[in-house]
Amino acid sequence: MRSVVATDIIAVSEFNRFHLLVFLWCFYAIAFDGYDIAMYGVGLPWMTDEWD
């Protein structure tokens, strides 16, 4: 069975355009996932006042 050492693979790899694209998509997903929670925090007090 062949063993793979992840630290060796990471050490020789270079940061390229694909890595940047994956990073930006993950950042975008995390940023907008938190955006809806923030909007609930902003809108919920207004809705409770409006709807009693």
C-alpha positions in Angstrom: 0.0 0.0 0.0 1.3 3.4 -1.0 1.5 6.0 1.8 0.9 9.6 1.0 2.3 12.4 3.2 0.1 15.4 2.8 2.7 17.9 4.1 5.1 16.9 1.3 2.5 17.4 -1.4 1.5 20.8 0.1 5.2 21.8 0.3 5.9 21.3 -3.4 2.6 22.7 -4.7 2.2 26.3 -5.9 -0.6 28.6 -5.3 -2.2 29.0 -8.7 -5.4 30.4 -10.3 -7.5 27.3 -9.4 -6.6 27.7 -5.7 -7.6 31.4 -5.8 -10.9 30.5 -7.5 -11.7 27.9 -4.8 -10.8 30.4 -2.1 -12.9 33.2 -3.5 -16.0 30.9 -3.9 -15.6 29.7 -0.3 -15.2 33.2 0.9 -18.3 34.3 -1.1 -20.4 31.4 0.3 -19.4 32.1 3.9 -19.9 35.8 3.6 -23.4 35.6 2.2 -24.3 32.7 4.5 -23.8 35.1 7.4 -25.6 38.0 5.6 -29.0 36.4 6.0 -28.5 35.9 9.8 -27.4 39.6 10.1 -30.6 40.7 8.2 -32.7 38.6 10.6 -31.1 40.5 13.5 -31.8 43.9 11.8 -35.4 43.0 10.7 -36.7 41.0 13.6 -37.1 43.9 16.1 -39.0 45.9 13.4 -41.3 42.9 12.6 -42.1 42.3 16.3 -43.0 45.9 16.7 -45.1 45.9 13.5 -46.9 42.6 14.2 -47.1 42.8 18.0 
